Every structure is written in C-alpha cells, then in structure tokens.
Amino acid sequence: MEQLDLSIVVPVYNEEENLRPLLAEITAAMKDQPQSYEVIFIDDGSSDTSFDIMKALHETDKHVVGIQFRRNHGQTAAFAAGFDLARGRYILTMDADRQNDPADIPAMIKKLEEGYDVVNGWRENRQDAFLMRKLPSFIANRLIARLSDVPLRDRGCSLRIFRAEVTDELKLYGELHRFIPEMVSFAGFSMAEVPVNHRARVAGTSKYGISRTFRVIVDLMTILFLRKYSDRPMHLFGMLGITSGGLGVFMGLYLTVLKLWSGIQASNFWVGFRDYDIGERPLLLLAVLLVILGVQFLVMGLIAELMVRTYYESQNKTVYFIRQVVGGPS
C-alpha cells in the first residue's frame, strides 16, 4: 500500500450541502504544500445524498476516498474506520460542517513537525450559541482538565493532527472520541495546542445538543478508571472494599461496646445487657450493609484482576508504550 504524507479523516452525517465546498477549501489549502495527501470521507449512515456526492467527488478528484457505513455508528466509529484505512504518516481529523477551517492545516502540520506527536486545535473565537454549546463546553473542559491532569483549553475541537503511530495505539469505541487527548496523554505521547479559526455553520443542521453533556460525564468516569486502574483494578475496588468494610466493622464494634457497657453499669450484668436493644437501631443496619458492600467490592476487584490478566496474557498485550529503541537487536 502506497504511503502518503497526510490523511484527512472527515466523518459525515447528512452533510450533502457541505461536502463540495469543503473539498474545494481543502484543495486550496493543500495546493502549495509539498505533502501528498488523501481526503477520507466516512458516511456514517446518512439518509441524504452524502455518499452519492462522495462518489462523484472521487471521480473528479482521486485524492478523495469514500467509506459508507451500513448504519449510523457515531463519530467515534467513523474516526476509528478512518484511522484504520489511512495511508498517511500524519493523520488529521476535522468535521464536515465547515466550521473547521482547512486553511489551518498547513500551520498544524508545521507545529507537528516541531517534534510533537499530536497537535490539538483551540477554537479561540468559537462561533456557536453560548447557552447550548459554549457554556457546557467551557464547564466540561474545566472539569475534565482538573480531573485528568491534561490541561487543554478545548477538547471538543475535531481539528486535530496525529502522527500515525499515535492512532495505531488508540482503541476507540463507544463515544471515546471526546477523550482522545486523555487517551493520548495516558499513552505518553507529547501534545501541543494551537489557536485555529472557527466559523459559523452555513449549511445543514447541527447534530449536537445539551443532552450529550450527561454522556460526557459518564464517559469521563470510564476514562479516569482506565487511566489510573486499567491494569490494577484491585487498587480501586480493594480500597473501596476495605474502607466500606472497615467502617461497618467499626460501627458494629461501637454498638457492641455500648451493649456491654450497659450490662456493666447495671446491677445485674445479663439483665442490663439484654435490656439494651440495638437490633432496631438504623446504625446496626448501616454497619451490616457496609460490611456486605465491602465484601462485594473485594470480590469485584478479584474478578476484575482476573479479567485484566486474561486481557493482557491471552492477546500478548503490553502494559507499556515504547517511543523508540536505540541499539539492541534489529
């Protein structure tokens, strides 16, 4: 397979009005650049004529590659398919709605060639609705940056360029495209962020809404778990189990001491002991519940450890990422 310098991966979902002008802008941006390139359009189950336009564009421009999904799989799957089929040493992603500006591509290539593995776009002057798009994005960026220790200002910008070895390491599923920077950081690759032009949508309709904010929170929990405990889940579940079980045991001992002390203070130990009732106290029920939860967490940790061992050992997976090797066997 012939290797190219750049693959431009563009997920498409009902963007028939934007494909021709977008390709014209990409062609203009790459006209004076020395890199060979391809434009991979992935039709993510569109119900309009998007794929027919891709086929027509391919007939007139051999830089164009069109991929059609059988149904709508989502943006993550579209990125994954583009990464798998890309032939470029560098792989650039962008949206099909023309809000990303192809004129930024040369600057992003130049920044990548300074030695970075990934360069992220930062929509410094974002042209979106404040309440529905900009405000939720601002909150999410701040929250994720604080929790993940990856200090990017704009995680939602699809305009991003990678070295091919980075995308080879990315295993995308679900809706994890939102957390590509966190996955890249987890693997130890270097990143930079550059301001890019952002434009208002001029055709088609937005596919995003406020509801995705809740999905982001759930996916963030997955990413944080994978980042910190993917190869040692017992550290998480064991800590929760010991904490929960320990609190339950402490509460149980506290109630036992109270019952014993009641007997000691009474003139007749056994009468005082029997008269002090702890069976109806909510604290006893809480103590029992915490002990049961503690045991369950420990068992979940053991099962997760067995699954992790099976995952790594059965597929010969490594728990490290190598940048380069100097010397040694070829």
C-alpha positions as CSV (number, residue, x, y, z in Angstrom):
1,M,0.0,0.0,0.0
2,E,1.4,3.4,-1.1
3,Q,2.2,5.6,1.9
4,L,1.2,9.2,1.8
5,D,2.3,12.2,3.8
6,L,-1.2,13.2,5.1
7,S,-4.6,11.6,5.5
8,I,-7.5,13.9,6.3
9,V,-10.3,12.0,8.0
10,V,-13.8,13.6,7.8
11,P,-16.8,11.9,9.4
12,V,-20.0,12.8,7.6
13,Y,-23.6,12.5,8.7
14,N,-26.2,14.3,6.4
15,E,-23.9,17.0,5.2
16,E,-24.7,16.9,1.4
17,E,-24.6,20.7,1.2
18,N,-21.1,21.0,2.7
19,L,-19.1,18.3,1.0
20,R,-18.2,20.0,-2.3
21,P,-17.3,23.4,-0.8
22,L,-15.3,21.6,2.0
23,L,-13.3,19.7,-0.5
24,A,-12.6,22.9,-2.5
25,E,-11.3,24.5,0.6
26,I,-9.1,21.5,1.4
27,T,-7.7,21.5,-2.1
28,A,-6.9,25.2,-1.9
29,A,-5.2,24.8,1.4
30,M,-3.0,21.9,0.2
31,K,-2.3,23.4,-3.3
32,D,1.1,24.9,-2.4
33,Q,2.0,22.3,0.2
34,P,4.7,19.7,-0.6
35,Q,2.8,16.8,1.2
36,S,1.0,14.1,-0.7
37,Y,-2.5,13.6,0.8
38,E,-5.8,11.9,0.7
39,V,-9.3,13.0,2.0
40,I,-11.2,10.2,3.6
41,F,-14.9,10.9,3.9
42,I,-16.8,8.4,6.2
43,D,-20.5,8.4,5.6
44,D,-21.9,7.5,9.0
45,G,-25.3,6.2,7.8
46,S,-26.5,9.4,6.2
47,S,-30.1,9.5,5.0
48,D,-29.4,12.2,2.3
49,T,-27.2,12.0,-0.8
50,S,-23.9,12.5,1.0
51,F,-22.4,9.2,-0.2
52,D,-23.5,9.8,-3.8
53,I,-21.7,13.2,-3.7
54,M,-18.6,11.4,-2.3
55,K,-18.6,9.0,-5.3
56,A,-18.9,11.9,-7.7
57,L,-16.1,13.8,-5.9
58,H,-13.9,10.7,-6.2
59,E,-14.5,10.6,-10.0
60,T,-13.2,14.1,-10.4
61,D,-10.5,14.1,-7.7
62,K,-8.5,10.9,-6.9
63,H,-7.5,12.4,-3.5
64,V,-11.0,11.5,-2.3
65,V,-11.7,8.2,-0.6
66,G,-15.4,7.5,0.4
67,I,-16.4,5.0,3.0
68,Q,-20.1,4.2,3.7
69,F,-21.3,2.6,6.9
70,R,-24.3,0.3,6.7
71,R,-26.0,2.3,9.5
72,N,-25.2,5.2,11.8
73,H,-22.5,4.1,14.3
74,G,-21.4,7.5,15.6
75,Q,-18.4,9.8,15.3
76,T,-16.1,7.5,17.3
77,A,-16.6,4.6,14.9
78,A,-16.1,7.0,12.0
79,F,-12.8,8.2,13.3
80,A,-11.7,4.6,14.0
81,A,-12.5,3.5,10.5
82,G,-10.6,6.5,9.1
83,F,-7.6,5.7,11.2
84,D,-7.6,2.0,10.1
85,L,-7.7,2.9,6.4
86,A,-5.5,6.0,6.5
87,R,-2.2,5.7,4.5
88,G,-0.6,9.0,5.7
89,R,2.3,9.4,8.0
90,Y,0.2,12.2,9.6
91,I,-3.5,11.9,10.1
92,L,-5.7,15.0,10.5
93,T,-9.3,14.9,11.7
94,M,-11.9,17.6,11.1
95,D,-15.7,18.0,10.9
96,A,-17.7,18.0,7.7
97,D,-19.8,21.0,8.7
98,R,-17.2,23.5,7.5
99,Q,-16.9,25.1,11.0
100,N,-13.3,23.9,11.0
101,D,-11.2,25.9,8.5
102,P,-9.0,23.9,6.2
103,A,-6.7,26.9,5.9
104,D,-5.3,26.0,9.3
105,I,-4.0,22.6,8.0
106,P,-0.5,23.9,6.9
107,A,0.1,25.6,10.3
108,M,-0.9,22.4,12.2
109,I,1.5,20.3,10.1
110,K,4.3,22.8,10.8
111,K,3.6,22.6,14.5
112,L,3.5,18.8,14.5
113,E,6.9,18.8,12.7
114,E,8.4,20.7,15.6
115,G,8.5,17.3,17.4
116,Y,5.1,16.8,18.8
117,D,3.0,13.6,18.5
118,V,-0.4,15.4,18.5
119,V,-1.5,18.9,17.8
120,N,-4.9,20.0,19.0
121,G,-6.9,22.9,17.6
122,W,-8.2,25.5,20.0
123,R,-11.3,27.4,18.9
124,E,-10.1,30.7,20.4
125,N,-13.1,32.7,19.0
126,R,-15.8,30.0,18.8
127,Q,-18.8,30.7,16.7
128,D,-21.5,28.8,18.5
129,A,-24.6,29.5,20.7
130,F,-23.4,30.5,24.2
131,L,-26.0,28.7,26.3
132,M,-26.3,25.4,24.3
133,R,-22.8,24.9,23.1
134,K,-20.1,27.3,24.5
135,L,-21.1,27.3,28.2
136,P,-21.5,23.4,28.6
137,S,-18.2,23.1,26.7
138,F,-16.4,25.5,28.9
139,I,-17.6,23.7,32.1
140,A,-16.7,20.3,30.7
141,N,-13.2,21.5,29.6
142,R,-12.5,22.8,33.1
143,L,-13.9,19.8,34.9
144,I,-12.0,17.2,32.7
145,A,-8.8,19.2,32.9
146,R,-8.9,19.2,36.7
147,L,-9.8,15.5,37.0
148,S,-7.5,14.2,34.3
149,D,-4.4,16.5,34.7
150,V,-4.5,17.2,30.9
151,P,-4.6,21.0,30.7
152,L,-6.2,21.6,27.3
153,R,-8.5,24.6,26.7
154,D,-10.6,22.9,24.0
155,R,-11.3,19.2,24.0
156,G,-14.3,19.4,21.6
157,C,-12.4,20.7,18.6
158,S,-12.2,18.0,15.9
159,L,-9.5,19.7,14.1
160,R,-6.5,17.7,15.3
161,I,-3.4,16.1,13.7
162,F,-1.6,13.0,14.8
163,R,1.5,11.0,13.8
164,A,0.3,7.6,12.5
165,E,1.9,5.8,15.4
166,V,-0.4,7.6,17.8
167,T,-3.6,6.5,16.0
168,D,-2.2,2.9,15.9
169,E,-2.3,2.9,19.7
170,L,-5.8,4.4,20.0
171,K,-8.5,1.9,20.6
172,L,-11.8,3.8,20.1
173,Y,-15.2,2.5,20.9
174,G,-18.5,3.9,22.4
175,E,-18.1,7.7,22.3
176,L,-14.5,7.9,23.5
177,H,-13.5,10.3,20.6
178,R,-14.3,13.1,23.1
179,F,-11.4,11.9,25.3
180,I,-8.7,11.4,22.7
181,P,-6.4,13.9,24.4
182,E,-6.7,11.9,27.7
183,M,-6.0,8.6,25.9
184,V,-3.0,10.2,24.1
185,S,-1.7,11.5,27.4
186,F,-2.1,8.1,29.1
187,A,0.0,6.5,26.4
188,G,2.8,9.1,27.0
189,F,2.6,11.0,23.7
190,S,3.5,14.7,23.6
191,M,0.8,17.2,22.7
192,A,0.5,20.9,21.8
193,E,-2.5,23.2,21.3
194,V,-2.7,25.9,18.7
195,P,-5.4,28.6,18.0
196,V,-7.5,27.8,14.9
197,N,-10.2,29.6,13.1
198,H,-13.8,28.6,13.8
199,R,-16.7,29.5,11.6
200,A,-20.4,29.6,12.0
201,R,-22.3,26.8,10.2
202,V,-23.7,28.0,6.9
203,A,-25.5,24.9,5.7
204,G,-27.0,21.8,7.2
205,T,-28.1,21.3,10.8
206,S,-26.1,20.7,14.0
207,K,-26.1,17.1,15.3
208,Y,-25.2,18.1,18.9
209,G,-27.4,19.0,21.8
210,I,-27.3,19.7,25.5
211,S,-28.0,16.0,26.2
212,R,-24.5,15.0,25.3
213,T,-23.2,16.7,28.5
214,F,-24.6,13.8,30.6
215,R,-23.0,11.2,28.3
216,V,-19.7,13.1,28.7
217,I,-19.8,12.8,32.5
218,V,-20.4,9.0,32.2
219,D,-17.6,8.5,29.7
220,L,-15.3,10.6,31.8
221,M,-15.7,8.1,34.6
222,T,-14.6,5.3,32.2
223,I,-11.6,7.3,31.1
224,L,-10.5,8.1,34.6
225,F,-10.8,4.4,35.6
226,L,-8.9,3.3,32.5
227,R,-6.2,5.9,33.1
228,K,-5.5,5.1,36.7
229,Y,-6.7,1.5,37.3
230,S,-6.9,-0.3,33.9
231,D,-4.0,-2.7,34.8
232,R,-4.6,-2.8,38.6
233,P,-8.4,-2.6,39.3
234,M,-7.9,-4.2,42.7
235,H,-6.3,-1.0,43.9
236,L,-9.6,0.8,43.4
237,F,-12.1,-1.9,44.4
238,G,-9.9,-3.1,47.2
239,M,-9.6,0.4,48.7
240,L,-13.4,0.8,48.4
241,G,-13.9,-2.6,50.0
242,I,-11.6,-2.1,52.9
243,T,-13.0,1.4,53.6
244,S,-16.6,0.2,53.5
245,G,-16.0,-3.0,55.4
246,G,-13.8,-1.2,57.9
247,L,-16.5,1.4,58.6
248,G,-19.1,-1.4,59.0
249,V,-16.9,-3.3,61.5
250,F,-16.1,-0.1,63.4
251,M,-19.8,0.7,63.8
252,G,-20.6,-2.9,64.8
253,L,-17.9,-2.7,67.5
254,Y,-19.2,0.6,68.7
255,L,-22.7,-0.9,69.2
256,T,-21.2,-4.0,70.9
257,V,-19.3,-1.8,73.3
258,L,-22.5,0.2,74.1
259,K,-24.3,-3.0,74.8
260,L,-21.5,-4.4,77.0
261,W,-21.2,-1.1,78.9
262,S,-25.0,-1.1,79.6
263,G,-24.6,-4.5,81.2
264,I,-21.5,-3.3,83.3
265,Q,-23.4,-0.3,84.6
266,A,-26.4,-2.4,85.6
267,S,-26.6,-4.1,89.0
268,N,-27.1,-7.4,87.1
269,F,-24.9,-7.6,84.0
270,W,-27.1,-10.0,82.0
271,V,-30.2,-8.1,82.7
272,G,-28.6,-4.8,81.7
273,F,-27.0,-6.5,78.6
274,R,-30.4,-7.9,77.5
275,D,-32.3,-4.7,78.1
276,Y,-30.1,-2.6,75.9
277,D,-31.6,-3.2,72.4
278,I,-29.5,-2.5,69.3
279,G,-31.5,-4.7,66.9
280,E,-33.8,-1.9,65.9
281,R,-31.2,0.8,65.5
282,P,-30.5,2.1,62.0
283,L,-26.8,2.2,62.8
284,L,-26.7,-1.6,63.1
285,L,-28.4,-1.9,59.7
286,L,-25.9,0.5,58.2
287,A,-23.0,-1.4,59.7
288,V,-24.2,-4.7,58.2
289,L,-24.8,-3.0,54.8
290,L,-21.3,-1.6,54.8
291,V,-19.7,-4.9,55.6
292,I,-21.7,-6.6,52.8
293,L,-20.7,-3.8,50.4
294,G,-17.0,-4.2,51.5
295,V,-17.1,-7.9,50.6
296,Q,-18.7,-7.2,47.3
297,F,-16.1,-4.6,46.4
298,L,-13.3,-7.1,47.2
299,V,-14.9,-9.8,45.1
300,M,-15.4,-7.4,42.2
301,G,-11.8,-6.4,42.5
302,L,-10.7,-10.0,42.3
303,I,-12.9,-10.7,39.3
304,A,-11.6,-7.5,37.6
305,E,-8.0,-8.6,38.2
306,L,-8.7,-12.0,36.6
307,M,-10.3,-10.3,33.6
308,V,-7.3,-7.9,33.2
309,R,-4.8,-10.8,33.4
310,T,-6.9,-12.6,30.7
311,Y,-7.0,-9.5,28.5
312,Y,-3.2,-8.9,28.6
313,E,-2.0,-12.5,28.6
314,S,-4.3,-14.0,26.1
315,Q,-3.6,-11.3,23.5
316,N,0.0,-10.7,24.4
317,K,-0.9,-7.1,25.2
318,T,1.8,-4.9,26.8
319,V,1.3,-2.6,29.7
320,Y,3.8,0.0,28.3
321,F,4.2,2.2,25.3
322,I,7.7,2.5,23.6
323,R,8.6,5.7,21.9
324,Q,11.9,4.4,20.3
325,V,14.7,2.0,20.8
326,V,18.4,2.8,20.3
327,G,20.7,-0.1,19.8
328,G,19.9,-3.8,20.6
329,P,18.7,-6.3,18.0
330,S,17.2,-5.0,14.8
